[in-house]
Amino acid sequence: MGFGSYDESEQQEVDADFDDDDAVQSSSTDHDGTIEFENGASSDELLDRLKEIKDEE
């Protein structure tokens, strides 16, 4: 079969037989804290750098 071709025989019904116990519990990785980040640059320095980037384009 060539690239981009469609064949209905490849579209099978998948039997998803698994237990919920085996599934990943996404709530187990929740984070209820805060995050702080310091980049060491002032707002003016960041704006100047942004202007430089835009001028390069």
N, C-alpha and C positions, 0 to 999 in steps of 0.2 A: 504494500500500500504506500502511495506517495505521500509526501509532506502536505499536510493540510487536508488530506482526504478524510472523509467521515464514513465510518462503518458501524451500523447499528449493532452488529454482533459483538462489538467490543464493549458496548454499554450493558453491562450485566447488573443484576440486582445483587448488591453486596450484603451478605449475611453478617451483620455486626452483632456477634454474640459475645458480649463481655459484661462483667459485673461493674456496678458503680464503685465498688471498693477498689477496682484496678485503675479507675480514672484519676486524673490529677485534680486535686482540690485547689482551685485558684485562690480561694479565700485564705488558704494557709500561708500565703506570701504577702498578705496585706501589710501596709506600713501606715501607722497612725501618728508618725512624728513630723518633725519639720526638717527642712534642709536649708542650709545657708551656704552661700558660695561667695568667695571674695576673689576677684580677678586681679586686684592690685592696681587697677586703672580707674581714673576718675571719669565721670560722665563726659566731661569736655574732651578728654583724651580719646574716649571711645567714639565720640561724634567726629572728631578730627580724623581718626583712622577710617571711619565709614566714608567720609568725604574723599579721602585718598583712594579708597577702593573704587568708589563710583567714578572718580576722575580717570582711573586707569582703564576703565571700559570705554 
